[in-house]
Amino acid sequence: MASEPALLELRGITKRFPGVLANDHIDLDLRKGEVHALLGENGAGKSTLMNVLYGLYHPDEGEILIKGQRVAFASSRDAIEHGIGMVHQHFMLIPVMTVAENIVLANEPTQAKVFFDRAAARQRVREIAEQFRFAIDPDARIENITVGQQQRVEILKALYRRAEILVLDEPTAVLTPQEATELFAILERLRSEGLSIIFISHKLHEVLEIADRITVLRRGKKVDTVPREGATEDGLARLMVGRDVLLQVAKSPARPGDVVLDVDDLHVVDDRGIEAVRGVGMEIRRGEIVGIAGVDGNGQTELIDALCGLVKPSGGSVRVGGLDITNAGPSEHLDEGLGHIPEDRQRRGLVLEFSLAENLALHDFDKEPVARFGWLRPSLMLERARRTLPAFDVRGGGPRTLAGALSGGNQQKVVLAREIERDPKVLIAAQPTRGLDVGAIEFVHRRLIEERDEGRAILLVSLELDEILSLSDRILVIYEGRIVGEYSPAVTEEELGVAMTGGGRNKAA
């Protein structure tokens, strides 16, 4: 493949924002039929570079060449016309419309050049789906299909527009392990059809599985481009972060204490009126991390919501420190010592339009010392943020910086800082490293272990099996709203996988 001419070349791409040099003279090339991974920490400049390629940003310096010809894109429409398709990390789909309607949007087949030809749209989508072996119903509404299926719709949108170059921005960040495996099979088929793919990620094992070559960015600069052959996770992590990274969690054996969180026969009905949690019972003790493993959609979200007071259970009880808080609201749950790192930091963890100081004070804005006699004390909020942000290695801004201006990893550190600084008895960590790079993951994992060692009870809910296995002192498997087994960290991924899909119920390792 080394002798293949470049289909796409980026030369000296530079992009500046006020106070930030996002891309610093970056070179990148892509060959026909290649998967080229773009690897880097959160905020390294990966998405900015691809937004320049897709016409969403205009480069301050540098040039783009396609098949040896220099091009300039005034908009994403120009990029699409030159055969570039992009699947963003946060999908650009209209929920109330069907799969077919989303795919042909802005390029619809018509009758008499006036009326939308719905039948022709469905037929064209079926043809493309069959060609690339995508299992998708053209008539299904976006709001009724899974995240993995929505991603296929985004890919089909690009294929419908005859894309030769496909850019995937963090494509597995919201997928289950099973969906990620299906995605890789799709990418292999697309590559065999001659498509060229830029795969943006920070997950080292995925990059080594799918990529032909890997380009690493660090703080806006290209560090190196290496072939997959001979590359290792340790070596790539070192290129990304600029130092050795501890990929395996180092921890001493747990020393569990008293029961702090006691859940008994809990039942929760979801917003569709279906029972999503069916008689869950568990005990979490001081000084231990209990992991919950399961395929997404088996009641994890509803269980967390009930434990945090966001929904009222239909049966059962929840006790924190011996106090029954089953029917209390979220504020009372927090007051009684429950901390919550939500699975969606942007929707549930932060107010993106608020400053970091304000976000750190969200739970106690009406309490001393942040408030006095009903009045906020901004100077004390800023003072606390100045102490807290460096302690949790939050980069990219200060106390007055808006939360929305930070990278995902730094946003997660702000959430972590707020919840831990409140000194909760129980910390519920839901997908605590979703979308984070290796450096941020290392920090979050180390901090969770430190909190465990200081006597905190931690309930870890994650779709990442390696995270569950490396952090947990005990592992519970949830399937169809029930706890179907308890395992030690010595259990294999294969055994957990069987339990997660309904096999081996009520067994322990």
VEXMISE-325913 format. One record per residue (C-alpha): residue number from 1; x, y, z; chain. Coordinates in nm, 3 decimals, decimal comma. Example, Ala and Ser with C-alpha at 12.3 -4.5 7.8 and 13.67 -1.06 7.14 Angstrom:
2
(1 (1,230 -0,450 0,780) "A") (2 (1,367 -0,106 0,714) "A") 
***
This chain:
509
(1 (0,000 0,000 0,000) "A") (2 (0,301 0,227 0,046) "A") (3 (0,327 0,276 -0,331) "A") (4 (-0,035 0,380 -0,367) "A") (5 (-0,081 0,748 -0,457) "A") (6 (-0,268 0,962 -0,208) "A") (7 (-0,641 1,005 -0,265) "A") (8 (-0,648 1,292 -0,014) "A") (9 (-0,373 1,519 0,115) "A") (10 (-0,385 1,779 0,390) "A") (11 (-0,078 2,003 0,381) "A") (12 (0,018 2,241 0,660) "A") (13 (-0,338 2,281 0,791) "A") (14 (-0,349 2,549 1,060) "A") (15 (-0,661 2,663 1,244) "A") (16 (-0,672 2,923 1,519) "A") (17 (-0,948 3,024 1,758) "A") (18 (-0,925 3,310 2,008) "A") (19 (-0,647 3,211 2,247) "A") (20 (-0,614 2,859 2,103) "A") (21 (-0,400 2,713 1,823) "A") (22 (-0,619 2,411 1,748) "A") (23 (-0,425 2,280 1,445) "A") (24 (-0,058 2,368 1,396) "A") (25 (0,065 2,296 1,039) "A") (26 (-0,068 1,941 1,023) "A") (27 (0,008 1,708 0,728) "A") (28 (-0,205 1,400 0,659) "A") (29 (-0,261 1,177 0,358) "A") (30 (-0,518 0,905 0,283) "A") (31 (-0,487 0,627 0,025) "A") (32 (-0,762 0,450 -0,165) "A") (33 (-0,910 0,155 0,024) "A") (34 (-0,732 0,249 0,346) "A") (35 (-0,850 0,297 0,702) "A") (36 (-0,634 0,576 0,846) "A") (37 (-0,683 0,631 1,219) "A") (38 (-0,648 0,976 1,372) "A") (39 (-0,555 0,933 1,736) "A") (40 (-0,512 1,186 2,015) "A") (41 (-0,626 1,307 2,354) "A") (42 (-0,945 1,507 2,400) "A") (43 (-0,865 1,856 2,272) "A") (44 (-0,571 1,739 2,057) "A") (45 (-0,729 1,889 1,743) "A") (46 (-0,871 1,577 1,573) "A") (47 (-1,227 1,698 1,525) "A") (48 (-1,113 2,048 1,429) "A") (49 (-0,893 1,904 1,153) "A") (50 (-1,181 1,697 1,016) "A") (51 (-1,420 1,992 1,037) "A") (52 (-1,170 2,180 0,817) "A") (53 (-1,173 1,890 0,571) "A") (54 (-1,553 1,881 0,573) "A") (55 (-1,589 2,253 0,505) "A") (56 (-1,731 2,343 0,846) "A") (57 (-1,419 2,546 0,932) "A") (58 (-1,194 2,740 0,697) "A") (59 (-0,820 2,687 0,750) "A") (60 (-0,608 2,989 0,834) "A") (61 (-0,315 2,827 0,652) "A") (62 (-0,255 2,517 0,444) "A") (63 (-0,422 2,338 0,154) "A") (64 (-0,637 2,035 0,072) "A") (65 (-0,574 1,817 -0,234) "A") (66 (-0,805 1,546 -0,369) "A") (67 (-0,657 1,318 -0,636) "A") (68 (-0,374 1,568 -0,671) "A") (69 (-0,601 1,868 -0,735) "A") (70 (-0,616 2,155 -0,488) "A") (71 (-0,968 2,221 -0,357) "A") (72 (-1,127 2,478 -0,129) "A") (73 (-1,455 2,416 0,051) "A") (74 (-1,687 2,701 0,140) "A") (75 (-1,931 2,463 0,310) "A") (76 (-2,001 2,098 0,380) "A") (77 (-2,199 2,084 0,057) "A") (78 (-1,876 2,150 -0,134) "A") (79 (-1,705 1,866 0,055) "A") (80 (-1,994 1,630 -0,020) "A") (81 (-1,976 1,718 -0,391) "A") (82 (-1,607 1,621 -0,383) "A") (83 (-1,692 1,278 -0,241) "A") (84 (-1,638 1,338 0,131) "A") (85 (-1,889 1,213 0,386) "A") (86 (-1,871 1,265 0,762) "A") (87 (-2,042 1,086 1,047) "A") (88 (-2,027 1,312 1,352) "A") (89 (-1,997 1,184 1,707) "A") (90 (-2,336 1,339 1,783) "A") (91 (-2,562 1,224 1,501) "A") (92 (-2,727 1,478 1,268) "A") (93 (-3,061 1,300 1,230) "A") (94 (-3,421 1,418 1,263) "A") (95 (-3,591 1,187 1,516) "A") (96 (-3,949 1,215 1,386) "A") (97 (-3,854 1,132 1,029) "A") (98 (-3,800 0,784 0,886) "A") (99 (-3,469 0,624 0,797) "A") (100 (-3,531 0,679 0,425) "A") (101 (-3,638 1,040 0,471) "A") (102 (-3,322 1,119 0,670) "A") (103 (-3,095 0,952 0,415) "A") (104 (-3,232 1,136 0,109) "A") (105 (-3,286 1,470 0,287) "A") (106 (-3,171 1,763 0,068) "A") (107 (-3,121 1,522 -0,222) "A") (108 (-3,469 1,374 -0,258) "A") (109 (-3,601 1,183 -0,560) "A") (110 (-3,903 1,364 -0,704) "A") (111 (-4,201 1,309 -0,928) "A") (112 (-4,236 1,562 -1,209) "A") (113 (-3,942 1,751 -1,049) "A") (114 (-4,181 1,881 -0,784) "A") (115 (-4,324 1,617 -0,551) "A") (116 (-4,124 1,401 -0,311) "A") (117 (-4,121 1,045 -0,444) "A") (118 (-4,143 0,849 -0,120) "A") (119 (-4,153 0,509 -0,291) "A") (120 (-3,839 0,587 -0,491) "A") (121 (-3,662 0,704 -0,176) "A") (122 (-3,745 0,379 0,005) "A") (123 (-3,632 0,173 -0,295) "A") (124 (-3,297 0,353 -0,329) "A") (125 (-3,226 0,315 0,042) "A") (126 (-3,309 -0,057 0,023) "A") (127 (-3,073 -0,099 -0,272) "A") (128 (-2,783 0,071 -0,095) "A") (129 (-2,851 -0,118 0,227) "A") (130 (-2,853 -0,450 0,041) "A") (131 (-2,536 -0,362 -0,152) "A") (132 (-2,341 -0,301 0,170) "A") (133 (-2,538 -0,558 0,374) "A") (134 (-2,681 -0,308 0,621) "A") (135 (-2,974 -0,446 0,823) "A") (136 (-3,201 -0,143 0,841) "A") (137 (-3,573 -0,075 0,784) "A") (138 (-3,623 0,229 0,556) "A") (139 (-3,965 0,296 0,710) "A") (140 (-3,855 0,294 1,076) "A") (141 (-3,856 0,626 1,258) "A") (142 (-3,519 0,741 1,388) "A") (143 (-3,658 0,788 1,740) "A") (144 (-3,753 0,419 1,750) "A") (145 (-3,422 0,259 1,646) "A") (146 (-3,105 0,187 1,844) "A") (147 (-2,796 0,408 1,855) "A") (148 (-2,606 0,151 1,649) "A") (149 (-2,876 0,156 1,381) "A") (150 (-2,874 0,537 1,381) "A") (151 (-2,504 0,527 1,307) "A") (152 (-2,570 0,299 1,010) "A") (153 (-2,820 0,555 0,884) "A") (154 (-2,551 0,824 0,901) "A") (155 (-2,312 0,602 0,703) "A") (156 (-2,584 0,526 0,447) "A") (157 (-2,644 0,902 0,409) "A") (158 (-2,283 0,940 0,299) "A") (159 (-2,297 0,637 0,068) "A") (160 (-2,621 0,765 -0,088) "A") (161 (-2,428 1,081 -0,182) "A") (162 (-2,155 0,865 -0,341) "A") (163 (-1,886 0,937 -0,086) "A") (164 (-1,540 0,801 -0,167) "A") (165 (-1,392 0,927 0,161) "A") (166 (-1,575 0,856 0,486) "A") (167 (-1,481 1,038 0,808) "A") (168 (-1,599 0,875 1,132) "A") (169 (-1,565 1,098 1,440) "A") (170 (-1,541 0,884 1,758) "A") (171 (-1,776 0,626 1,603) "A") (172 (-1,778 0,384 1,898) "A") (173 (-1,818 0,640 2,180) "A") (174 (-2,191 0,564 2,216) "A") (175 (-2,191 0,200 2,101) "A") (176 (-2,204 -0,119 2,303) "A") (177 (-1,917 -0,365 2,250) "A") (178 (-2,145 -0,576 2,030) "A") (179 (-2,241 -0,276 1,817) "A") (180 (-1,874 -0,177 1,785) "A") (181 (-1,795 -0,526 1,653) "A") (182 (-2,074 -0,491 1,397) "A") (183 (-1,940 -0,150 1,296) "A") (184 (-1,593 -0,291 1,232) "A") (185 (-1,744 -0,559 1,008) "A") (186 (-1,921 -0,283 0,814) "A") (187 (-1,597 -0,086 0,779) "A") (188 (-1,418 -0,394 0,644) "A") (189 (-1,690 -0,432 0,379) "A") (190 (-1,666 -0,063 0,286) "A") (191 (-1,289 -0,090 0,256) "A") (192 (-1,326 -0,395 0,031) "A") (193 (-1,558 -0,184 -0,189) "A") (194 (-1,275 0,068 -0,231) "A") (195 (-1,385 0,336 0,015) "A") (196 (-1,120 0,526 0,210) "A") (197 (-1,191 0,586 0,577) "A") (198 (-1,056 0,829 0,837) "A") (199 (-1,130 0,680 1,177) "A") (200 (-1,107 0,931 1,465) "A") (201 (-1,067 0,768 1,804) "A") (202 (-0,883 0,759 2,133) "A") (203 (-0,945 0,387 2,197) "A") (204 (-0,613 0,219 2,138) "A") (205 (-0,734 -0,139 2,097) "A") (206 (-0,989 -0,034 1,835) "A") (207 (-0,732 0,158 1,636) "A") (208 (-0,497 -0,141 1,635) "A") (209 (-0,783 -0,365 1,524) "A") (210 (-0,916 -0,161 1,232) "A") (211 (-0,650 0,081 1,101) "A") (212 (-0,387 0,038 0,831) "A") (213 (-0,195 0,348 0,945) "A") (214 (-0,223 0,566 1,253) "A") (215 (-0,153 0,939 1,284) "A") (216 (-0,117 1,076 1,635) "A") (217 (-0,191 1,438 1,730) "A") (218 (-0,088 1,604 2,052) "A") (219 (-0,192 1,957 2,150) "A") (220 (-0,270 2,055 1,794) "A") (221 (0,046 1,914 1,634) "A") (222 (0,114 1,598 1,439) "A") (223 (0,350 1,376 1,640) "A") (224 (0,392 1,083 1,400) "A") (225 (0,228 0,851 1,146) "A") (226 (0,297 0,481 1,203) "A") (227 (0,183 0,158 1,037) "A") (228 (-0,036 -0,076 1,240) "A") (229 (0,225 -0,350 1,209) "A") (230 (0,453 -0,323 1,510) "A") (231 (0,242 -0,062 1,689) "A") (232 (0,147 -0,128 2,052) "A") (233 (-0,101 0,025 2,294) "A") (234 (0,181 0,139 2,523) "A") (235 (0,368 0,304 2,236) "A") (236 (0,060 0,481 2,101) "A") (237 (-0,037 0,602 2,448) "A") (238 (0,313 0,746 2,491) "A") (239 (0,281 0,931 2,159) "A") (240 (-0,061 1,068 2,258) "A") (241 (0,024 1,191 2,606) "A") (242 (0,399 1,249 2,585) "A") (243 (0,476 1,021 2,879) "A") (244 (0,428 0,664 2,993) "A") (245 (0,061 0,591 3,074) "A") (246 (-0,056 0,329 3,321) "A") (247 (-0,302 0,130 3,109) "A") (248 (-0,361 -0,131 3,379) "A") (249 (-0,514 -0,019 3,707) "A") (250 (-0,290 -0,080 4,007) "A") (251 (-0,486 -0,141 4,325) "A") (252 (-0,454 -0,321 4,656) "A") (253 (-0,719 -0,570 4,778) "A") (254 (-1,039 -0,411 4,904) "A") (255 (-1,114 -0,385 5,275) "A") (256 (-1,495 -0,364 5,283) "A") (257 (-1,663 -0,212 5,587) "A") (258 (-2,024 -0,155 5,683) "A") (259 (-2,309 -0,165 5,432) "A") (260 (-2,376 0,189 5,310) "A") (261 (-2,611 0,133 5,015) "A") (262 (-2,883 -0,129 5,065) "A") (263 (-3,121 -0,197 4,776) "A") (264 (-3,401 -0,449 4,833) "A") (265 (-3,641 -0,593 4,573) "A") (266 (-3,638 -0,273 4,365) "A") (267 (-3,886 -0,238 4,078) "A") (268 (-3,886 0,054 3,833) "A") (269 (-4,122 0,125 3,543) "A") (270 (-3,981 0,319 3,247) "A") (271 (-4,146 0,606 3,059) "A") (272 (-4,319 0,358 2,826) "A") (273 (-4,493 0,189 3,118) "A") (274 (-4,271 -0,121 3,093) "A") (275 (-4,103 -0,265 3,401) "A") (276 (-3,732 -0,204 3,336) "A") (277 (-3,596 -0,301 3,681) "A") (278 (-3,739 -0,625 3,820) "A") (279 (-3,661 -0,701 4,181) "A") (280 (-3,299 -0,585 4,204) "A") (281 (-3,133 -0,637 4,540) "A") (282 (-2,773 -0,555 4,636) "A") (283 (-2,552 -0,426 4,914) "A") (284 (-2,255 -0,193 4,865) "A") (285 (-2,005 -0,156 5,150) "A") (286 (-1,757 0,109 5,246) "A") (287 (-1,421 0,061 5,080) "A") (288 (-1,533 -0,143 4,780) "A") (289 (-1,618 -0,092 4,416) "A") (290 (-1,910 -0,298 4,290) "A") (291 (-1,940 -0,307 3,913) "A") (292 (-2,260 -0,365 3,718) "A") (293 (-2,202 -0,527 3,379) "A") (294 (-2,468 -0,567 3,113) "A") (295 (-2,561 -0,500 2,755) "A") (296 (-2,701 -0,148 2,717) "A") (297 (-3,077 -0,128 2,762) "A") (298 (-3,114 -0,393 3,032) "A") (299 (-3,231 -0,157 3,305) "A") (300 (-2,906 0,017 3,400) "A") (301 (-3,032 0,370 3,333) "A") (302 (-3,361 0,316 3,516) "A") (303 (-3,179 0,159 3,812) "A") (304 (-2,945 0,458 3,841) "A") (305 (-3,234 0,703 3,811) "A") (306 (-3,418 0,529 4,096) "A") (307 (-3,109 0,520 4,318) "A") (308 (-3,056 0,893 4,261) "A") (309 (-3,419 0,992 4,321) "A") (310 (-3,480 1,096 3,962) "A") (311 (-3,770 0,849 3,932) "A") (312 (-3,990 0,689 4,199) "A") (313 (-3,966 0,309 4,219) "A") (314 (-4,287 0,111 4,181) "A") (315 (-4,171 -0,125 4,457) "A") (316 (-3,884 -0,210 4,689) "A") (317 (-3,657 0,011 4,896) "A") (318 (-3,332 0,209 4,884) "A") (319 (-3,136 0,285 5,203) "A") (320 (-2,824 0,499 5,239) "A") (321 (-2,647 0,470 5,573) "A") (322 (-2,953 0,292 5,714) "A") (323 (-3,193 0,573 5,619) "A") (324 (-3,480 0,490 5,383) "A") (325 (-3,472 0,738 5,092) "A") (326 (-3,682 0,533 4,849) "A") (327 (-3,942 0,802 4,784) "A") (328 (-3,724 1,108 4,847) "A") (329 (-3,634 1,350 4,569) "A") (330 (-3,289 1,398 4,415) "A") (331 (-3,198 1,682 4,650) "A") (332 (-3,266 1,465 4,956) "A") (333 (-3,059 1,183 4,805) "A") (334 (-2,765 1,421 4,770) "A") (335 (-2,812 1,557 5,121) "A") (336 (-2,806 1,204 5,266) "A") (337 (-2,468 1,129 5,109) "A") (338 (-2,523 1,000 4,758) "A") (339 (-2,296 1,129 4,478) "A") (340 (-2,377 1,078 4,111) "A") (341 (-2,151 1,091 3,806) "A") (342 (-2,414 1,071 3,529) "A") (343 (-2,366 0,878 3,206) "A") (344 (-2,429 1,192 2,997) "A") (345 (-2,208 1,469 3,135) "A") (346 (-2,340 1,733 2,896) "A") (347 (-2,713 1,677 2,952) "A") (348 (-2,715 1,570 3,315) "A") (349 (-2,377 1,652 3,464) "A") (350 (-2,317 2,012 3,366) "A") (351 (-2,491 2,331 3,263) "A") (352 (-2,279 2,413 2,961) "A") (353 (-2,374 2,783 2,965) "A") (354 (-2,258 2,818 3,329) "A") (355 (-1,901 2,882 3,438) "A") (356 (-1,690 2,611 3,600) "A") (357 (-1,725 2,784 3,936) "A") (358 (-2,103 2,781 3,900) "A") (359 (-2,107 2,416 3,793) "A") (360 (-1,900 2,317 4,094) "A") (361 (-2,162 2,482 4,315) "A") (362 (-2,472 2,331 4,153) "A") (363 (-2,557 2,102 4,444) "A") (364 (-2,510 2,355 4,724) "A") (365 (-2,584 2,694 4,572) "A") (366 (-2,828 2,761 4,857) "A") (367 (-2,602 2,646 5,140) "A") (368 (-2,309 2,789 5,336) "A") (369 (-2,050 2,900 5,238) "A") (370 (-2,164 2,949 4,875) "A") (371 (-2,483 3,122 4,987) "A") (372 (-2,574 3,328 5,293) "A") (373 (-2,921 3,450 5,389) "A") (374 (-3,043 3,341 5,045) "A") (375 (-2,777 3,536 4,855) "A") (376 (-2,505 3,380 4,639) "A") (377 (-2,145 3,468 4,725) "A") (378 (-1,963 3,464 4,387) "A") (379 (-1,623 3,542 4,538) "A") (380 (-1,636 3,225 4,749) "A") (381 (-1,751 3,020 4,450) "A") (382 (-1,451 3,145 4,252) "A") (383 (-1,214 3,083 4,542) "A") (384 (-1,332 2,724 4,580) "A") (385 (-1,300 2,665 4,205) "A") (386 (-0,942 2,797 4,208) "A") (387 (-0,856 2,530 4,467) "A") (388 (-1,055 2,245 4,316) "A") (389 (-0,979 2,268 3,943) "A") (390 (-0,599 2,219 3,972) "A") (391 (-0,650 1,936 4,223) "A") (392 (-0,845 1,745 3,959) "A") (393 (-0,614 1,842 3,672) "A") (394 (-0,885 2,036 3,485) "A") (395 (-0,720 2,199 3,184) "A") (396 (-0,837 2,445 2,923) "A") (397 (-0,990 2,709 3,144) "A") (398 (-1,031 2,869 3,484) "A") (399 (-1,317 2,931 3,728) "A") (400 (-1,489 3,179 3,493) "A") (401 (-1,459 2,959 3,180) "A") (402 (-1,789 2,825 3,047) "A") (403 (-1,823 2,448 3,086) "A") (404 (-1,917 2,414 2,719) "A") (405 (-1,574 2,545 2,617) "A") (406 (-1,387 2,246 2,767) "A") (407 (-1,303 1,916 2,600) "A") (408 (-1,505 1,611 2,703) "A") (409 (-1,230 1,478 2,928) "A") (410 (-1,199 1,803 3,119) "A") (411 (-1,578 1,833 3,149) "A") (412 (-1,579 1,487 3,308) "A") (413 (-1,311 1,593 3,554) "A") (414 (-1,528 1,888 3,661) "A") (415 (-1,819 1,652 3,731) "A") (416 (-1,588 1,418 3,920) "A") (417 (-1,449 1,707 4,122) "A") (418 (-1,793 1,834 4,222) "A") (419 (-1,920 1,492 4,332) "A") (420 (-1,609 1,389 4,526) "A") (421 (-1,562 1,728 4,695) "A") (422 (-1,906 1,685 4,852) "A") (423 (-1,764 1,380 5,039) "A") (424 (-2,054 1,142 4,966) "A") (425 (-2,101 0,811 5,145) "A") (426 (-2,188 0,640 4,816) "A") (427 (-2,061 0,742 4,473) "A") (428 (-2,254 0,615 4,171) "A") (429 (-2,027 0,633 3,866) "A") (430 (-2,221 0,574 3,544) "A") (431 (-2,004 0,538 3,232) "A") (432 (-1,736 0,752 3,405) "A") (433 (-1,487 0,732 3,116) "A") (434 (-1,720 0,734 2,815) "A") (435 (-1,559 0,934 2,536) "A") (436 (-1,236 0,998 2,728) "A") (437 (-0,877 0,957 2,610) "A") (438 (-0,617 0,736 2,777) "A") (439 (-0,474 1,015 2,990) "A") (440 (-0,814 1,118 3,125) "A") (441 (-0,916 0,754 3,175) "A") (442 (-0,599 0,692 3,377) "A") (443 (-0,682 0,994 3,598) "A") (444 (-1,046 0,893 3,657) "A") (445 (-0,955 0,531 3,735) "A") (446 (-0,681 0,632 3,975) "A") (447 (-0,913 0,874 4,153) "A") (448 (-1,190 0,614 4,191) "A") (449 (-0,941 0,370 4,346) "A") (450 (-0,820 0,643 4,584) "A") (451 (-1,179 0,715 4,690) "A") (452 (-1,238 0,344 4,751) "A") (453 (-0,923 0,322 4,963) "A") (454 (-1,044 0,617 5,171) "A") (455 (-1,357 0,424 5,261) "A") (456 (-1,605 0,538 5,002) "A") (457 (-1,863 0,293 4,863) "A") (458 (-1,865 0,304 4,484) "A") (459 (-2,119 0,159 4,242) "A") (460 (-1,966 0,147 3,893) "A") (461 (-2,198 0,105 3,593) "A") (462 (-2,010 0,068 3,265) "A") (463 (-2,047 -0,087 2,921) "A") (464 (-1,667 -0,127 2,901) "A") (465 (-1,592 -0,479 3,022) "A") (466 (-1,222 -0,412 3,069) "A") (467 (-1,314 -0,119 3,296) "A") (468 (-1,551 -0,336 3,500) "A") (469 (-1,291 -0,612 3,532) "A") (470 (-1,000 -0,386 3,626) "A") (471 (-1,178 -0,161 3,878) "A") (472 (-1,440 -0,381 4,046) "A") (473 (-1,398 -0,578 4,368) "A") (474 (-1,728 -0,755 4,296) "A") (475 (-1,919 -0,773 3,969) "A") (476 (-2,297 -0,797 3,931) "A") (477 (-2,447 -0,882 3,593) "A") (478 (-2,781 -0,728 3,497) "A") (479 (-3,003 -0,885 3,233) "A") (480 (-3,357 -0,778 3,149) "A") (481 (-3,376 -0,574 3,467) "A") (482 (-3,261 -0,850 3,701) "A") (483 (-2,929 -0,926 3,870) "A") (484 (-2,850 -1,268 3,725) "A") (485 (-2,511 -1,335 3,881) "A") (486 (-2,232 -1,214 4,108) "A") (487 (-1,869 -1,269 4,008) "A") (488 (-1,519 -1,197 4,128) "A") (489 (-1,276 -0,988 3,917) "A") (490 (-1,109 -1,315 3,818) "A") (491 (-1,402 -1,396 3,588) "A") (492 (-1,326 -1,397 3,215) "A") (493 (-1,484 -1,168 2,958) "A") (494 (-1,632 -1,477 2,793) "A") (495 (-1,808 -1,584 3,113) "A") (496 (-1,944 -1,234 3,168) "A") (497 (-2,054 -1,218 2,805) "A") (498 (-2,257 -1,537 2,845) "A") (499 (-2,423 -1,402 3,160) "A") (500 (-2,490 -1,064 2,998) "A") (501 (-2,691 -1,230 2,722) "A") (502 (-2,902 -1,441 2,958) "A") (503 (-2,688 -1,752 3,005) "A") (504 (-2,558 -1,882 3,337) "A") (505 (-2,822 -1,711 3,549) "A") (506 (-2,767 -1,674 3,920) "A") (507 (-2,416 -1,818 3,909) "A") (508 (-2,111 -1,683 4,083) "A") (509 (-1,743 -1,720 4,012) "A") 
***
